[in-house]
C-alpha cells in the first residue's frame, strides 16, 4: 500500500485525484468558453490556462539522452524532448510533468523534496534520495497524466459507445486515436475503469 505522504508531499487517493482533474477541466471551460472533449487539450491547459512555459530541448543538451521530459522546479518550466516521435507519448510526457508542477511544485519551496545529487538544474525529484520512494512520486505523476488525458466520465461514456458499435479491440484502438494517447496507455486506463474484459479496477 502506498504511503499517504511522501516526506510531506501528499499522495492523492483516487477520489481526490478525480476531483482535481474535474476542477482543471472546469477551469479550462471557464477560461476558454468551451468544455473539454477528446483529445484533452493538454497543451492549452498547461501554457494558456496555467501559464506554465513549455520548452523543447534536443538531447544531449541540458538533459540526458534518455530524458523524455522534465519539470525544473526553480524555473516553473516544463521541458519536452523534441525527438519524441509519437504524439501520444509526447502528450503523456507533458501531462506527467504538469502533474509534477501541480502536485509537487508547492512542496519545492517548503524543501519537502530533495533532488538528485549532480542534477544541476534540480529537475528530478526524489524522496530523501531513496529510489523506491522516488518511484512513488513518479507513479503519482503518471497516474495524474492518465486521469487528465482520459478522465473517468468522458472515457467511460465514449468507450462504451465505441465498444457497442465496434467491439472491444477495435474500440480500444479507436479510442486511443481519439484521445491521442498510446494504445498501451489506453489499455491500462480502460482496465483501471473496468471497461475491458477480465479486468478489475486497481
N, CA, C and O of each residue as an XYZ file, in Angstrom:
808
protein
N       0.842     -1.194      0.000
C       0.000      0.000      0.000
C       0.875      1.241      0.000
O       1.824      1.331      0.779
N       0.565      2.202     -0.869
C       1.367      3.419     -0.954
C       1.162      4.264      0.291
O       0.055      4.324      0.826
N       2.229      4.924      0.761
C       2.082      5.792      1.924
C       1.223      6.996      1.589
O       1.116      7.384      0.425
N       0.607      7.593      2.611
C      -0.235      8.753      2.384
C       0.574      9.993      2.053
O       0.109     10.875      1.331
N       1.786     10.057      2.583
C       2.600     11.241      2.357
C       4.001     10.853      1.918
O       4.550      9.854      2.382
N       4.573     11.637      1.031
C       5.933     11.438      0.562
C       6.776     12.569      1.134
O       6.961     13.595      0.480
N       7.289     12.392      2.352
C       8.045     13.428      3.030
C       7.278     14.744      2.954
O       7.813     15.754      2.498
N       6.053     14.729      3.391
C       5.248     15.939      3.390
C       4.493     16.166      2.101
O       3.646     17.057      2.037
N       4.776     15.380      1.064
C       4.085     15.534     -0.212
C       2.918     14.563     -0.243
O       3.113     13.347     -0.275
N       1.734     15.088     -0.233
C       0.554     14.239     -0.124
C       0.358     13.410     -1.385
O       0.446     13.921     -2.501
N       0.091     12.122     -1.188
C      -0.205     11.234     -2.303
C      -1.722     11.138     -2.406
O      -2.368     10.513     -1.564
N      -2.293     11.762     -3.446
C      -3.740     11.875     -3.534
C      -4.401     10.527     -3.783
O      -3.998      9.800     -4.691
N      -5.414     10.184     -2.987
C      -6.178      8.968     -3.274
C      -7.006      9.160     -4.533
O      -7.145     10.275     -5.035
N      -7.550      8.068     -5.036
C      -8.257      8.076     -6.313
C      -9.350      9.141     -6.390
O      -9.416      9.896     -7.361
N     -10.196      9.204     -5.381
C     -11.333     10.125     -5.420
C     -10.875     11.577     -5.484
O     -11.462     12.381     -6.208
N      -9.829     11.920     -4.732
C      -9.343     13.293     -4.743
C      -8.630     13.635     -6.044
O      -8.697     14.769     -6.518
N      -7.946     12.648     -6.619
C      -7.311     12.873     -7.910
C      -8.370     13.121     -8.975
O      -8.202     13.982     -9.839
N      -9.459     12.364     -8.909
C     -10.580     12.573     -9.837
C     -11.126     13.993     -9.708
O     -11.385     14.656    -10.712
N     -11.299     14.455     -8.480
C     -11.828     15.807     -8.262
C     -10.857     16.869     -8.766
O     -11.262     17.896     -9.312
N      -9.569     16.600     -8.571
C      -8.566     17.569     -9.033
C      -8.630     17.724    -10.545
O      -8.577     18.838    -11.066
N      -8.743     16.610    -11.242
C      -8.842     16.663    -12.697
C     -10.142     17.335    -13.122
O     -10.140     18.145    -14.049
N     -11.253     17.013    -12.460
C     -12.540     17.643    -12.781
C     -12.459     19.151    -12.604
O     -13.017     19.900    -13.406
N     -11.774     19.599    -11.569
C     -11.607     21.036    -11.340
C     -10.798     21.682    -12.457
O     -11.108     22.794    -12.884
N      -9.768     20.997    -12.932
C      -8.952     21.527    -14.023
C      -9.756     21.640    -15.311
O      -9.639     22.625    -16.041
N     -10.573     20.625    -15.587
C     -11.405     20.656    -16.792
C     -12.432     21.775    -16.700
O     -12.716     22.442    -17.695
N     -12.991     21.983    -15.510
C     -13.953     23.068    -15.320
C     -13.268     24.423    -15.472
O     -13.848     25.363    -16.015
N     -12.050     24.515    -14.997
C     -11.301     25.768    -15.129
C     -11.017     26.078    -16.594
O     -11.118     27.226    -17.026
N     -10.665     25.056    -17.342
C     -10.457     25.252    -18.780
C     -11.738     25.756    -19.434
O     -11.708     26.676    -20.252
N     -12.856     25.148    -19.068
C     -14.156     25.547    -19.617
C     -14.424     27.024    -19.344
O     -14.849     27.758    -20.236
N     -14.176     27.455    -18.113
C     -14.415     28.858    -17.754
C     -13.488     29.800    -18.521
O     -13.912     30.860    -18.983
N     -12.231     29.408    -18.652
C     -11.246     30.281    -19.294
C     -11.416     30.351    -20.806
O     -11.257     31.412    -21.409
N     -11.741     29.216    -21.409
C     -11.785     29.139    -22.865
C     -13.197     29.199    -23.435
O     -13.371     29.355    -24.643
N     -14.207     29.075    -22.576
C     -15.581     29.165    -23.035
C     -16.089     27.928    -23.739
O     -17.140     27.962    -24.378
N     -15.348     26.828    -23.628
C     -15.780     25.583    -24.274
C     -15.369     24.422    -23.378
O     -14.283     24.438    -22.799
N     -16.232     23.412    -23.260
C     -15.889     22.254    -22.424
C     -14.804     21.407    -23.072
O     -14.626     21.430    -24.289
N     -14.092     20.670    -22.256
C     -13.064     19.755    -22.766
C     -13.713     18.510    -23.328
O     -14.627     17.945    -22.728
N     -13.237     18.089    -24.477
C     -13.607     16.808    -25.049
C     -12.324     16.143    -25.508
O     -11.235     16.668    -25.278
N     -12.442     14.992    -26.154
C     -11.249     14.319    -26.659
C     -10.809     14.918    -27.990
O     -11.653     15.240    -28.825
N      -9.516     15.072    -28.200
C      -8.447     14.871    -27.221
C      -8.401     16.018    -26.216
O      -8.636     17.172    -26.573
N      -8.102     15.700    -24.973
C      -7.993     16.728    -23.950
C      -6.887     17.700    -24.363
O      -5.776     17.261    -24.661
N      -7.160     19.012    -24.388
C      -6.177     19.994    -24.877
C      -5.107     20.308    -23.846
O      -5.061     21.409    -23.296
N      -4.251     19.334    -23.591
C      -3.277     19.474    -22.510
C      -2.303     20.626    -22.763
O      -1.896     21.301    -21.817
N      -1.922     20.862    -24.022
C      -1.012     21.978    -24.310
C      -1.630     23.309    -23.907
O      -0.973     24.142    -23.283
N      -2.893     23.506    -24.265
C      -3.570     24.754    -23.907
C      -3.756     24.862    -22.402
O      -3.609     25.945    -21.834
N      -4.075     23.764    -21.759
C      -4.271     23.787    -20.313
C      -3.003     24.203    -19.599
O      -3.043     24.976    -18.642
N      -1.872     23.686    -20.070
C      -0.595     23.979    -19.418
C      -0.128     25.404    -19.710
O       0.201     26.155    -18.791
N      -0.100     25.770    -20.986
C       0.510     27.035    -21.373
C      -0.417     28.239    -21.260
O       0.013     29.317    -20.850
N      -1.688     28.064    -21.622
C      -2.600     29.214    -21.647
C      -3.325     29.368    -20.323
O      -3.315     30.447    -19.731
N      -3.952     28.302    -19.855
C      -4.734     28.385    -18.624
C      -3.827     28.451    -17.402
O      -4.034     29.277    -16.513
N      -2.822     27.580    -17.358
C      -1.937     27.515    -16.190
C      -0.806     28.529    -16.265
O      -0.293     28.979    -15.240
N      -0.417     28.888    -17.497
C       0.675     29.846    -17.658
C       2.048     29.265    -17.414
O       2.968     29.985    -17.026
N       2.201     27.956    -17.639
C       3.490     27.302    -17.443
C       4.194     27.192    -18.793
O       3.641     26.604    -19.723
N       5.395     27.742    -18.921
C       6.114     27.637    -20.198
C       6.482     26.182    -20.506
O       6.854     25.415    -19.617
N       6.368     25.828    -21.781
C       6.799     24.512    -22.252
C       7.891     24.739    -23.286
O       7.666     25.381    -24.312
N       9.075     24.208    -23.005
C      10.248     24.446    -23.841
C      10.752     23.122    -24.401
O      10.880     22.144    -23.664
N      11.036     23.086    -25.691
C      11.600     21.892    -26.315
C      13.111     21.866    -26.119
O      13.764     22.909    -26.094
N      13.652     20.671    -25.981
C      15.108     20.536    -25.924
C      15.522     19.357    -26.784
O      14.756     18.417    -26.998
N      16.751     19.428    -27.271
C      17.310     18.354    -28.090
C      18.452     17.708    -27.327
O      19.465     18.358    -27.070
N      18.307     16.430    -26.956
C      19.404     15.753    -26.272
C      20.656     15.753    -27.151
O      20.550     15.688    -28.376
N      21.841     15.825    -26.537
C      22.066     15.756    -25.091
C      22.167     17.118    -24.415
O      22.641     17.190    -23.281
N      21.737     18.209    -25.070
C      21.862     19.493    -24.401
C      20.930     19.562    -23.194
O      19.770     19.158    -23.273
N      21.419     20.050    -22.137
C      20.753     20.251    -20.849
C      20.385     18.961    -20.129
O      20.728     18.797    -18.959
N      19.696     18.045    -20.799
C      19.300     16.792    -20.163
C      19.896     15.621    -20.939
O      20.365     15.784    -22.066
N      19.871     14.448    -20.326
C      20.452     13.269    -20.950
C      19.604     12.734    -22.092
O      18.465     13.156    -22.295
N      20.182     11.797    -22.832
C      19.508     11.221    -23.996
C      18.242     10.459    -23.636
O      17.332     10.345    -24.457
N      18.175      9.937    -22.417
C      17.034      9.106    -22.036
C      15.934      9.900    -21.345
O      14.970      9.310    -20.859
N      16.054     11.220    -21.289
C      15.055     12.059    -20.625
C      13.994     12.499    -21.643
O      14.300     13.193    -22.612
N      12.751     12.085    -21.407
C      11.659     12.493    -22.295
C      11.138     13.875    -21.927
O      10.775     14.669    -22.795
N      11.107     14.145    -20.642
C      10.605     15.433    -20.192
C      11.113     15.728    -18.800
O      11.579     14.835    -18.092
N      11.022     16.988    -18.410
C      11.475     17.385    -17.081
C      10.710     18.619    -16.641
O      10.353     19.476    -17.449
N      10.470     18.687    -15.356
C       9.927     19.915    -14.768
C      11.006     20.500    -13.866
O      11.414     19.878    -12.885
N      11.465     21.705    -14.210
C      12.507     22.368    -13.437
C      11.816     23.248    -12.406
O      11.278     24.305    -12.736
N      11.838     22.806    -11.171
C      11.077     23.465    -10.116
C      11.439     24.941     -9.924
O      10.535     25.773     -9.841
N      12.730     25.296     -9.849
C      13.032     26.716     -9.622
C      12.539     27.618    -10.744
O      12.192     28.775    -10.506
N      12.505     27.093    -11.972
C      12.078     27.889    -13.131
C      10.576     27.815    -13.374
O      10.027     28.627    -14.119
N       9.907     26.845    -12.747
C       8.496     26.576    -13.016
C       8.275     26.430    -14.522
O       7.376     27.037    -15.105
N       9.124     25.608    -15.122
C       9.115     25.406    -16.569
C       9.159     23.918    -16.886
O       9.869     23.151    -16.235
N       8.387     23.519    -17.899
C       8.385     22.138    -18.375
C       9.253     22.050    -19.626
O       9.153     22.889    -20.522
N      10.102     21.030    -19.678
C      10.941     20.777    -20.840
C      10.521     19.443    -21.460
O      10.348     18.446    -20.758
N      10.362     19.443    -22.779
C       9.947     18.248    -23.503
C      10.968     17.926    -24.591
O      11.362     18.797    -25.366
N      11.382     16.686    -24.637
C      12.328     16.210    -25.640
C      11.718     16.348    -27.037
O      10.667     15.769    -27.314
N      12.366     17.105    -27.910
C      11.787     17.332    -29.243
C      11.980     16.149    -30.183
O      11.545     16.191    -31.334
N      12.633     15.095    -29.697
C      12.809     13.906    -30.527
C      11.753     12.832    -30.249
O      11.815     11.743    -30.819
N      10.801     13.128    -29.393
C       9.687     12.199    -29.197
C       8.874     12.177    -30.483
O       8.342     13.204    -30.903
N       8.779     11.023    -31.102
C       8.129     10.955    -32.417
C       6.730     10.350    -32.378
O       6.152     10.048    -33.422
N       6.188     10.174    -31.181
C       4.831      9.645    -31.049
C       4.001     10.660    -30.285
O       4.327     11.019    -29.153
N       2.930     11.119    -30.910
C       2.117     12.174    -30.297
C       1.573     11.758    -28.937
O       1.549     12.555    -27.999
N       1.135     10.504    -28.835
C       0.600     10.034    -27.567
C       1.637     10.078    -26.463
O       1.334     10.466    -25.334
N       2.861      9.681    -26.785
C       3.924      9.707    -25.779
C       4.258     11.145    -25.388
O       4.483     11.437    -24.214
N       4.289     12.044    -26.379
C       4.575     13.446    -26.053
C       3.506     14.023    -25.136
O       3.820     14.698    -24.156
N       2.237     13.755    -25.455
C       1.144     14.288    -24.649
C       1.179     13.714    -23.222
O       0.926     14.426    -22.250
N       1.495     12.426    -23.116
C       1.565     11.822    -21.790
C       2.727     12.408    -21.000
O       2.603     12.664    -19.803
N       3.863     12.621    -21.674
C       5.019     13.223    -21.015
C       4.683     14.621    -20.514
O       5.023     14.980    -19.386
N       4.014     15.410    -21.352
C       3.627     16.760    -20.949
C       2.674     16.716    -19.755
O       2.835     17.476    -18.801
N       1.690     15.832    -19.811
C       0.740     15.720    -18.705
C       1.434     15.252    -17.432
O       1.090     15.697    -16.337
N       2.407     14.359    -17.569
C       3.186     13.877    -16.425
C       3.941     15.027    -15.757
O       3.904     15.172    -14.535
N       4.618     15.834    -16.557
C       5.364     16.967    -15.996
C       4.416     18.020    -15.415
O       4.743     18.681    -14.429
N       3.259     18.167    -16.022
C       2.223     19.056    -15.482
C       1.810     18.565    -14.098
O       1.553     19.365    -13.198
N       1.748     17.257    -13.938
C       1.437     16.683    -12.633
C       2.478     17.060    -11.594
O       2.134     17.373    -10.454
N       3.754     17.033    -11.980
C       4.796     17.467    -11.043
C       4.583     18.929    -10.644
O       4.724     19.292     -9.476
N       4.244     19.754    -11.626
C       4.010     21.177    -11.343
C       2.881     21.360    -10.335
O       3.021     22.096     -9.358
N       1.767     20.686    -10.582
C       0.591     20.882     -9.734
C       0.703     20.183     -8.383
O       0.367     20.759     -7.349
N       1.176     18.944     -8.399
C       1.143     18.121     -7.196
C       2.383     18.258     -6.329
O       2.309     18.113     -5.109
N       3.525     18.538     -6.954
C       4.781     18.549     -6.205
C       5.436     19.918     -6.151
O       6.237     20.186     -5.256
N       5.102     20.793     -7.105
C       5.688     22.125     -7.124
C       5.532     22.893     -5.820
O       6.495     23.504     -5.356
N       4.332     22.882     -5.207
C       4.155     23.648     -3.969
C       5.088     23.216     -2.844
O       5.365     23.993     -1.930
N       5.572     21.979     -2.910
C       6.412     21.472     -1.833
C       7.892     21.783     -2.050
O       8.708     21.614     -1.144
N       8.232     22.239     -3.261
C       9.630     22.575     -3.534
C      10.097     23.694     -2.611
O      11.176     23.611     -2.025
N       9.285     24.741     -2.483
C       9.645     25.873     -1.641
C       9.691     25.527     -0.168
O      10.360     26.202      0.614
N       8.985     24.481      0.209
C       8.986     24.049      1.604
C      10.134     23.085      1.896
O      10.285     22.605      3.019
N      10.947     22.806      0.860
C      12.074     21.885      0.990
C      11.620     20.493      1.411
O      12.368     19.753      2.050
N      10.388     20.142      1.048
C       9.881     18.804      1.358
C      10.457     17.773      0.410
O      10.461     16.578      0.707
N      10.951     18.242     -0.746
C      11.552     17.335     -1.716
C      13.052     17.581     -1.778
O      13.500     18.727     -1.805
N      13.808     16.525     -1.799
C      15.229     16.630     -2.095
C      15.403     16.390     -3.591
O      14.455     16.010     -4.279
N      16.620     16.613     -4.092
C      16.874     16.447     -5.512
C      18.153     15.663     -5.730
O      19.061     15.671     -4.898
N      18.204     14.994     -6.857
C      19.332     14.111     -7.134
C      20.657     14.865     -7.075
O      20.785     15.934     -7.671
N      21.628     14.328     -6.373
C      22.957     14.937     -6.388
C      23.490     14.981     -7.815
O      23.381     14.006     -8.559
N      24.057     16.100     -8.181
C      24.610     16.228     -9.518
C      23.606     16.723    -10.540
O      23.983     17.014    -11.675
N      22.340     16.826    -10.170
C      21.335     17.369    -11.088
C      21.354     18.882    -10.933
O      20.602     19.446    -10.139
N      22.224     19.533    -11.702
C      22.480     20.959    -11.512
C      21.220     21.799    -11.642
O      21.080     22.828    -10.981
N      20.303     21.355    -12.497
C      19.086     22.125    -12.704
C      17.950     21.683    -11.797
O      16.832     22.187    -11.893
N      18.246     20.736    -10.915
C      17.268     20.259     -9.937
C      15.950     19.877    -10.592
O      14.882     20.330    -10.180
N      16.039     19.042    -11.612
C      14.838     18.684    -12.359
C      14.257     17.349    -11.949
O      13.159     16.996    -12.381
N      14.973     16.595    -11.122
C      14.486     15.268    -10.779
C      14.200     15.175     -9.292
O      15.110     15.298     -8.472
N      12.944     14.960     -8.943
C      12.561     14.895     -7.534
C      12.791     13.506     -6.976
O      12.516     12.510     -7.645
N      13.292     13.434     -5.758
C      13.448     12.160     -5.068
C      12.958     12.320     -3.636
O      12.799     13.437     -3.142
N      12.721     11.199     -2.982
C      12.321     11.205     -1.582
C      13.567     10.918     -0.756
O      13.926      9.759     -0.549
N      14.209     11.944     -0.296
C      15.399     11.833      0.529
C      16.437     10.886     -0.063
O      17.174     10.211      0.657
N      16.475     10.854     -1.402
C      17.483     10.054     -2.078
C      17.199      8.569     -2.128
O      18.049      7.803     -2.581
N      16.032      8.133     -1.677
C      15.703      6.707     -1.674
C      14.915      6.394     -2.938
O      13.824      6.925     -3.145
N      15.468      5.534     -3.779
C      14.913      5.338     -5.111
C      13.477      4.820     -5.080
O      12.645      5.298     -5.851
N      13.163      3.854     -4.211
C      11.817      3.291     -4.253
C      10.780      4.332     -3.845
O       9.641      4.271     -4.307
N      11.143      5.278     -2.999
C      10.217      6.344     -2.613
C      10.078      7.352     -3.753
O       8.993      7.875     -4.006
N      11.178      7.610     -4.424
C      11.136      8.475     -5.605
C      10.168      7.921     -6.637
O       9.441      8.670     -7.290
N      10.167      6.601     -6.776
C       9.260      5.976     -7.728
C       7.800      6.279     -7.408
O       6.968      6.344     -8.313
N       7.480      6.466     -6.114
C       6.110      6.805     -5.749
C       5.731      8.194     -6.271
O       4.598      8.412     -6.701
N       6.679      9.124     -6.232
C       6.433     10.463     -6.773
C       6.176     10.369     -8.272
O       5.259     11.005     -8.792
N       6.991      9.573     -8.966
C       6.812      9.409    -10.407
C       5.508      8.682    -10.718
O       4.817      9.017    -11.681
N       5.176      7.689     -9.902
C       3.923      6.962    -10.109
C       2.729      7.892     -9.966
O       1.752      7.769    -10.705
N       2.801      8.820     -9.020
C       1.702      9.759     -8.838
C       1.559     10.677    -10.053
O       0.443     10.972    -10.480
N       2.684     11.127    -10.608
C       2.642     11.969    -11.805
C       2.083     11.191    -12.996
O       1.339     11.741    -13.808
N       2.445      9.905    -13.097
C       1.897      9.074    -14.173
C       0.391      8.903    -14.024
O      -0.352      8.963    -15.003
N      -0.045      8.691    -12.799
C      -1.469      8.500    -12.554
C      -2.247      9.772    -12.883
O      -3.329      9.720    -13.468
N      -1.684     10.905    -12.501
C      -2.311     12.182    -12.839
C      -2.436     12.328    -14.349
O      -3.488     12.726    -14.849
N      -1.371     12.010    -15.079
C      -1.384     12.145    -16.537
C      -2.475     11.286    -17.159
O      -3.191     11.741    -18.052
N      -2.605     10.048    -16.695
C      -3.633      9.157    -17.240
C      -5.029      9.687    -16.950
O      -5.904      9.641    -17.815
N      -5.241     10.185    -15.749
C      -6.551     10.734    -15.393
C      -6.871     11.989    -16.201
O      -8.013     12.191    -16.611
N      -5.867     12.826    -16.428
C      -6.103     14.067    -17.160
C      -6.409     13.795    -18.631
O      -7.346     14.369    -19.187
N      -5.631     12.931    -19.257
C      -5.819     12.658    -20.686
C      -7.020     11.759    -20.954
O      -7.587     11.772    -22.046
N      -7.404     10.973    -19.935
C      -8.546     10.068    -20.072
C      -9.426     10.160    -18.827
O      -9.467      9.227    -18.025
N     -10.134     11.285    -18.662
C     -10.975     11.461    -17.472
C     -12.029     10.356    -17.381
O     -12.541      9.884    -18.395
N     -12.334      9.963    -16.174
C     -13.190      8.786    -15.955
C     -14.528      8.877    -16.674
O     -14.877      7.982    -17.444
N     -15.276      9.940    -16.436
C     -16.620     10.039    -17.000
C     -16.594     10.079    -18.523
O     -17.329      9.348    -19.186
N     -15.731     10.948    -19.074
C     -15.635     11.061    -20.527
C     -15.182      9.741    -21.154
O     -15.716      9.310    -22.176
N     -14.207      9.119    -20.535
C     -13.658      7.869    -21.065
C     -14.699      6.755    -21.033
O     -14.870      6.024    -22.008
N     -15.380      6.635    -19.920
C     -16.387      5.579    -19.780
C     -17.498      5.741    -20.808
O     -17.889      4.782    -21.474
N     -17.998      6.961    -20.929
C     -19.087      7.210    -21.873
C     -18.650      6.953    -23.318
O     -19.355      6.289    -24.078
N     -17.493      7.479    -23.684
C     -17.035      7.356    -25.071
C     -16.681      5.911    -25.415
O     -17.034      5.423    -26.489
N     -15.984      5.227    -24.505
C     -15.564      3.868    -24.823
C     -16.756      2.918    -24.900
O     -16.800      2.054    -25.776
N     -17.709      3.065    -24.008
C     -18.891      2.200    -24.063
C     -19.640      2.388    -25.375
O     -20.148      1.428    -25.955
N     -19.704      3.627    -25.834
C     -20.366      3.886    -27.115
C     -19.593      3.222    -28.254
O     -20.184      2.566    -29.112
N     -18.271      3.395    -28.259
C     -17.458      2.791    -29.312
C     -17.528      1.269    -29.280
O     -17.645      0.620    -30.319
N     -17.455      0.710    -28.079
C     -17.472     -0.749    -27.948
C     -18.788     -1.344    -28.431
O     -18.809     -2.436    -28.999
N     -19.888     -0.627    -28.206
C     -21.190     -1.127    -28.648
C     -21.297     -1.150    -30.172
O     -22.060     -1.927    -30.746
N     -20.510     -0.273    -30.817
C     -20.552     -0.197    -32.275
C     -19.471     -1.033    -32.958
O     -19.685     -1.560    -34.049
N     -18.310     -1.152    -32.312
C     -17.139     -1.702    -32.994
C     -16.581     -2.980    -32.389
O     -15.803     -3.682    -33.035
N     -16.965     -3.286    -31.174
C     -16.317     -4.386    -30.461
C     -15.146     -3.865    -29.649
O     -14.639     -2.772    -29.901
N     -14.716     -4.660    -28.664
C     -13.750     -4.190    -27.685
C     -12.408     -3.784    -28.296
O     -11.938     -2.672    -28.056
N     -11.782     -4.669    -29.084
C     -10.425     -4.392    -29.561
C     -10.377     -3.223    -30.532
O      -9.503     -2.362    -30.428
N     -11.309     -3.189    -31.473
C     -11.336     -2.063    -32.417
C     -11.666     -0.781    -31.672
O     -11.111      0.277    -31.971
N     -12.568     -0.873    -30.705
C     -12.925      0.299    -29.908
C     -11.720      0.825    -29.143
O     -11.538      2.037    -29.026
N     -10.897     -0.076    -28.622
C      -9.702      0.340    -27.890
C      -8.775      1.140    -28.801
O      -8.301      2.210    -28.419
N      -8.517      0.633    -29.990
C      -7.637      1.337    -30.923
C      -8.249      2.671    -31.349
O      -7.553      3.681    -31.456
N      -9.553      2.660    -31.589
C     -10.236      3.890    -31.997
C     -10.210      4.914    -30.878
O     -10.001      6.103    -31.118
N     -10.424      4.449    -29.652
C     -10.391      5.361    -28.512
C      -9.004      5.961    -28.324
O      -8.879      7.158    -28.065
N      -7.958      5.142    -28.450
C      -6.592      5.646    -28.311
C      -6.311      6.738    -29.333
O      -5.696      7.755    -29.013
N      -6.769      6.521    -30.572
C      -6.587      7.543    -31.605
C      -7.389      8.804    -31.279
O      -6.908      9.920    -31.473
N      -8.600      8.621    -30.789
C      -9.456      9.754    -30.448
C      -8.864     10.585    -29.314
O      -8.855     11.815    -29.369
N      -8.370      9.898    -28.288
C      -7.812     10.582    -27.123
C      -6.372     11.038    -27.353
O      -5.816     11.787    -26.550
N      -5.770     10.579    -28.460
C      -4.374     10.872    -28.788
C      -3.451     10.431    -27.660
O      -2.633     11.194    -27.145
N      -3.621      9.168    -27.304
C      -2.741      8.519    -26.337
C      -2.245      7.233    -26.976
O      -2.790      6.791    -27.987
N      -1.220      6.633    -26.395
C      -0.745      5.356    -26.921
C      -1.764      4.265    -26.611
O      -2.557      4.390    -25.679
N      -1.733      3.206    -27.395
C      -2.649      2.092    -27.144
C      -2.348      1.437    -25.805
O      -3.255      0.965    -25.118
N      -1.067      1.409    -25.436
C      -0.700      0.826    -24.141
C      -1.304      1.641    -23.000
O      -1.844      1.075    -22.049
N      -1.213      2.971    -23.093
C      -1.775      3.827    -22.049
C      -3.292      3.695    -22.003
O      -3.886      3.677    -20.925
N      -3.919      3.604    -23.178
C      -5.373      3.442    -23.231
C      -5.794      2.122    -22.597
O      -6.770      2.070    -21.848
N      -5.060      1.062    -22.895
C      -5.416     -0.256    -22.348
C      -5.315     -0.248    -20.822
O      -6.186     -0.791    -20.143
N      -4.275      0.354    -20.287
C      -4.111      0.412    -18.832
C      -5.248      1.198    -18.197
O      -5.841      0.762    -17.210
N      -5.546      2.356    -18.767
C      -6.595      3.208    -18.190
C      -7.971      2.550    -18.289
O      -8.752      2.604    -17.339
N      -8.268      1.940    -19.413
C      -9.553      1.269    -19.572
C      -9.670      0.088    -18.619
O     -10.750     -0.210    -18.111
N      -8.546     -0.578    -18.385
C      -8.546     -1.663    -17.412
C      -8.824     -1.153    -16.011
O      -9.569     -1.778    -15.256
N      -8.229     -0.020    -15.660
C      -8.467      0.571    -14.344
C      -9.936      0.929    -14.148
O     -10.455      0.874    -13.034
N     -10.593      1.294    -15.234
C     -12.004      1.666    -15.168
C     -12.931      0.475    -15.380
O     -14.142      0.641    -15.529
N     -12.357     -0.728    -15.391
C     -13.128     -1.969    -15.561
C     -13.950     -1.980    -16.849
O     -15.071     -2.486    -16.884
N     -13.373     -1.415    -17.896
C     -14.066     -1.346    -19.179
C     -13.599     -2.419    -20.160
O     -14.130     -2.527    -21.266
N     -12.603     -3.212    -19.755
C     -12.121     -4.299    -20.580
C     -12.466     -5.628    -19.923
O     -12.571     -5.705    -18.699
N     -12.642     -6.664    -20.718
C     -12.967     -7.979    -20.147
C     -11.886     -8.488    -19.196
O     -10.693     -8.272    -19.413
N     -12.326     -9.163    -18.146
C     -11.418     -9.846    -17.213
C     -10.437     -8.907    -16.557
O      -9.299     -9.292    -16.290
N     -10.853     -7.674    -16.289
C     -10.002     -6.738    -15.564
C     -10.735     -6.260    -14.330
O     -11.964     -6.209    -14.294
N      -9.968     -5.915    -13.336
C     -10.540     -5.359    -12.127
C      -9.945     -3.991    -11.893
O      -8.793     -3.739    -12.248
N     -10.713     -3.116    -11.304
C     -10.205     -1.779    -11.013
C      -9.123     -1.882     -9.947
O      -9.295     -2.551     -8.928
N      -8.004     -1.204    -10.200
C      -6.889     -1.230     -9.243
C      -6.596      0.178     -8.766
O      -5.692      0.380     -7.955
